[in-house]
């Protein structure tokens, strides 16, 4: 479960971009009303930046253009939910606290210290104070505005903690029942301890030369050459100085072309040359461990965490739906 709305640290790191609403009149246009508060085109524009950049990294221009309307609608719905939560945090409505008894939860309070701690953490993500200041200027955000956004973020986190997380419970019988029907999901997969030798093409014209070098090294390994020494001398991998050792790999968590080969090898065997996005790789399987069935005692915390996540997501959806049903929402 995640807090809806803009990730404020991402705002600082994001690059500006343009939509169709460029004039002051467009920017001030009201796109939604949430109870007695308005959401403007300018606010929607700012909130779209992180989601837009994420989609831009994986989609081409044409596909991105097709999905913009859906993206804007999704982000607007998230902003509406965020606005509802902030309103609820500041003006909580009465709720039933017992049979025939009505009570009003306290207003969510956020201290200056909490805001400053989050601000300090954000500044720490920049190499220098000057870079942080430049990011503020590029995004058109003042330090006070950033503090205000951080205050809202902390407020929402606290409200979700009170209304959702604090009301979740998982009984031992639920853990046992869930484990019995999902035991295979908690089994320990096969693992191999490996070292790798990577030959990375330096440019498109160097692919054939890189493959030729990989073939030569593979032949040397076939004639008894020491894998670790060759890796130290020729590998382009980050772990070359360690003889190419990279530790354990779990089946199912690697690229398919690697999984298909590695888990058919026995300890001491060397893989054929495998082409990956990194280049041409040769692997040495140092040791292997078979899959191990799940044990309830070992998996208990994982099962409990998954149940809490599922229950939390369901309760969060129900809670937001209730807030919406009891509010005035108008999308222009």
C-alpha positions in Angstrom: 0.0 0.0 0.0 1.4 3.4 -0.9 0.5 6.9 -0.1 -1.3 8.4 -3.1 -0.1 11.7 -4.6 3.2 13.1 -5.7 6.5 11.8 -4.3 8.0 15.0 -3.2 11.6 13.9 -3.5 10.9 12.9 -7.1 9.6 16.3 -7.8 13.0 17.8 -7.0 14.8 15.3 -9.2 12.3 15.4 -12.1 12.8 17.5 -15.3 10.3 20.1 -16.4 8.1 19.2 -19.4 5.2 20.8 -21.2 1.6 19.8 -21.7 -1.0 21.7 -23.8 -2.0 24.0 -20.9 0.7 26.7 -21.2 -1.2 30.0 -20.7 -1.9 31.5 -17.2 -5.6 31.1 -17.9 -5.2 27.4 -18.6 -3.0 26.9 -15.6 -5.6 28.5 -13.3 -8.5 26.5 -14.8 -10.2 24.3 -12.2 -10.1 20.6 -13.1 -11.9 19.3 -10.0 -13.6 20.4 -6.8 -13.3 18.3 -3.6 -15.8 19.5 -1.0 -14.9 23.2 -0.7 -11.4 23.0 -2.3 -10.4 23.3 -6.0 -7.7 21.5 -7.9 -6.2 23.5 -10.7 -4.6 22.6 -14.0 -1.3 23.9 -12.7 -1.4 21.5 -9.7 -2.3 18.6 -12.0 0.5 19.5 -14.3 3.1 19.4 -11.4 1.7 16.1 -10.1 2.0 14.5 -13.5 5.8 15.0 -13.8 7.0 11.9 -12.0 4.4 9.5 -13.6 5.1 11.0 -17.0 8.8 10.5 -16.7 8.4 6.9 -15.6 6.2 6.2 -18.6 8.5 8.1 -20.9 11.4 5.7 -20.0 9.5 2.7 -21.2 7.2 3.9 -24.0 7.8 5.4 -27.4 6.5 8.9 -28.2 3.4 7.6 -30.1 2.3 5.1 -27.4 3.1 7.7 -24.7 0.8 10.2 -26.5 -2.0 7.6 -26.6 -1.8 7.0 -22.9 -1.6 10.6 -21.7 -5.4 11.0 -21.2 -5.5 7.9 -19.1 -2.5 9.0 -17.2 -4.0 12.5 -16.4 -7.2 10.8 -15.2 -5.4 8.4 -12.9 -3.2 11.1 -11.4 -6.2 13.4 -10.9 -8.0 10.6 -9.1 -5.0 10.2 -6.8 -4.9 13.9 -6.2 -8.6 13.8 -5.2 -7.9 11.0 -2.8 -5.0 12.9 -1.3 -7.1 16.1 -0.9 -9.8 14.0 0.9 -7.3 12.6 3.3 -5.8 15.9 4.1 -9.3 17.3 4.8 -10.1 14.3 7.0 -6.8 14.7 8.9 -7.6 18.4 9.6 -11.3 18.1 10.2 -12.1 14.5 11.2 -15.8 13.5 11.1 -17.5 11.8 14.0 -17.5 8.1 14.1 -19.1 5.4 16.1 -16.7 4.3 18.9 -19.1 1.9 20.7 -22.7 0.8 20.8 -24.7 4.0 20.7 -21.6 6.2 21.3 -20.1 8.7 18.9 -16.7 10.2 19.1 -14.4 12.4 17.0 -10.8 11.4 16.3 -8.1 14.0 17.1 -6.7 16.2 14.5 -3.5 14.9 13.0 -0.5 16.9 14.2 2.8 17.2 12.5 5.8 18.8 14.3 8.4 21.1 12.8 11.0 18.5 13.8 9.3 15.8 11.7 9.2 18.1 8.7 12.9 19.2 9.1 14.0 15.5 9.4 12.4 14.7 6.1 13.9 17.9 4.6 17.3 16.9 5.9 16.9 13.4 4.3 16.0 14.9 1.0 18.9 17.3 1.0 21.2 14.3 1.7 20.3 12.8 -1.7 22.1 15.7 -3.4 25.9 15.8 -3.5 26.1 19.5 -2.5 23.8 22.1 -1.0 24.1 24.1 -4.3 22.7 21.2 -6.3 19.7 21.1 -3.9 19.1 24.9 -4.4 19.4 24.5 -8.2 16.8 21.8 -8.2 14.4 24.0 -6.2 14.9 26.8 -8.7 14.5 24.5 -11.7 11.2 23.2 -10.4 9.9 26.7 -9.4 9.5 25.6 -5.7 10.5 27.6 -2.7 11.8 26.0 0.5 8.7 26.9 2.3 6.5 25.3 -0.4 8.6 22.2 -0.1 8.2 22.1 3.7 4.4 22.5 3.2 4.3 19.5 0.8 6.4 17.4 3.2 4.0 18.3 6.0 1.1 17.0 3.9 3.0 13.9 3.1 3.6 13.1 6.8 0.0 14.0 7.7 -1.3 11.4 5.2 1.1 8.8 6.4 -0.1 9.3 10.0 -3.7 9.3 9.0 -3.3 6.0 7.1 -1.5 4.6 10.1 -4.5 5.5 12.3 -7.3 4.6 10.0 -5.8 1.5 8.3 -2.6 0.0 9.7 -3.6 0.3 13.4 -6.8 -1.7 12.7 -5.2 -4.7 11.1 -4.8 -8.0 12.8 -3.7 -11.4 11.7 -4.5 -14.5 13.8 -2.3 -17.6 14.1 -5.1 -19.6 12.5 -5.1 -17.2 9.5 -1.4 -17.6 9.1 -1.7 -21.4 9.1 -4.6 -21.5 6.7 -2.9 -19.2 4.2 0.4 -21.1 4.4 -1.3 -24.4 3.7 -2.9 -23.1 0.5 0.2 -21.2 -0.7 3.1 -23.3 0.6 4.8 -23.5 -2.8 5.1 -19.7 -2.9 7.2 -19.8 0.3 9.5 -22.7 -0.7 13.2 -21.9 -1.0 14.1 -22.1 -4.7 17.3 -23.8 -6.1 20.4 -21.6 -5.8 23.8 -21.7 -7.3 27.0 -20.0 -6.1 28.7 -18.6 -9.2 31.5 -16.6 -10.6 31.3 -14.8 -14.0 33.7 -13.6 -16.7 32.3 -10.8 -18.8 33.6 -9.5 -22.1 31.8 -6.2 -22.9 31.7 -4.9 -26.5 33.0 -1.3 -26.5 30.8 -0.2 -29.4 28.7 -1.8 -32.2 31.8 -2.4 -34.3 33.5 -4.3 -31.5 30.9 -7.1 -31.0 32.7 -9.6 -33.2 36.0 -8.9 -31.6 34.4 -9.3 -28.1 32.8 -12.6 -29.1 36.1 -13.8 -30.5 37.9 -13.0 -27.2 35.1 -14.8 -25.2 35.6 -17.8 -27.4 39.4 -17.8 -26.8 38.9 -17.6 -23.0 36.3 -20.3 -23.1 38.8 -22.6 -25.0 41.4 -21.8 -22.3 39.0 -22.8 -19.6 38.3 -26.1 -21.5 42.0 -26.8 -21.4 42.2 -26.3 -17.6 42.9 -22.6 -17.2 42.1 -21.1 -13.8 38.7 -19.3 -14.1 39.4 -16.8 -11.3 42.8 -15.8 -12.8 41.2 -15.2 -16.2 38.4 -13.2 -14.7 40.9 -11.0 -12.8 42.9 -10.4 -16.0 40.2 -10.1 -18.7 36.7 -9.6 -17.2 34.9 -6.3 -17.7 32.6 -7.0 -14.8 32.5 -5.0 -11.6 33.7 -8.1 -9.6 36.8 -8.8 -11.8 39.2 -8.1 -8.9 37.4 -10.8 -6.9 38.0 -13.4 -9.7 34.4 -12.8 -11.0 32.8 -14.1 -7.8 29.2 -12.8 -7.5 27.7 -15.0 -4.8 24.4 -16.9 -4.8 21.7 -16.7 -7.5 18.2 -17.9 -7.0 16.4 -19.7 -9.8 13.7 -17.5 -11.3 15.4 -14.2 -10.4 17.8 -13.9 -13.3 17.5 -13.4 -17.0 15.9 -16.4 -18.7 18.9 -17.2 -20.9 21.0 -17.4 -17.7 18.6 -19.5 -15.7 18.2 -22.0 -18.5 21.9 -22.7 -18.5 23.1 -22.3 -14.9 20.6 -24.6 -13.2 21.5 -27.5 -15.5 25.2 -27.3 -14.6 26.9 -29.2 -11.8 29.4 -27.7 -9.4 32.8 -27.1 -11.1 31.3 -26.9 -14.6 31.6 -23.9 -16.9 28.7 -22.5 -18.9 28.8 -22.0 -22.6 29.1 -18.3 -23.7 25.9 -16.5 -23.0 24.9 -13.3 -24.8 23.3 -10.8 -22.4 22.7 -7.0 -22.6 25.9 -6.6 -20.6 28.0 -8.5 -23.2 29.3 -12.0 -23.5 29.4 -13.9 -20.2 30.9 -17.2 -19.1 29.8 -18.6 -15.7 31.5 -21.0 -13.3 29.1 -22.9 -10.9 31.0 -23.2 -7.6 28.2 -25.0 -5.7 24.5 -25.7 -5.9 21.7 -26.1 -3.5 18.4 -27.9 -4.4 14.9 -26.4 -3.8 13.7 -26.8 -0.2 10.1 -27.1 0.8 8.6 -24.3 2.9 8.4 -24.6 6.7 5.7 -22.8 8.6 7.9 -21.7 11.4 10.4 -20.2 8.9 7.7 -18.6 6.7 5.5 -17.3 9.5 6.7 -13.7 9.3 6.5 -13.6 5.5 3.0 -15.0 5.6 1.9 -12.5 8.2 3.4 -9.6 6.3 1.6 -10.7 3.1 -1.7 -11.1 4.9 -1.3 -7.6 6.5 -0.5 -6.2 3.1 -3.6 -7.8 1.5 -5.8 -6.8 4.4 -4.4 -3.3 4.4 -4.9 -2.8 0.7 -8.6 -3.9 1.0 -9.2 -1.8 4.1 -7.6 1.2 2.4 -9.8 0.8 -0.7 -12.9 0.6 1.5 -11.9 3.6 3.6 -11.2 5.8 0.6 -14.5 4.7 -1.0 -16.3 5.7 2.2 -14.5 9.1 2.2 -15.6 9.6 -1.4 -19.2 8.6 -0.8 -19.5 11.1 2.0 -17.9 14.0 0.1 -18.8 16.3 -2.8 -16.5 15.6 -5.8 -16.9 17.3 -9.1 -14.5 16.7 -12.1 -14.7 19.5 -14.7 
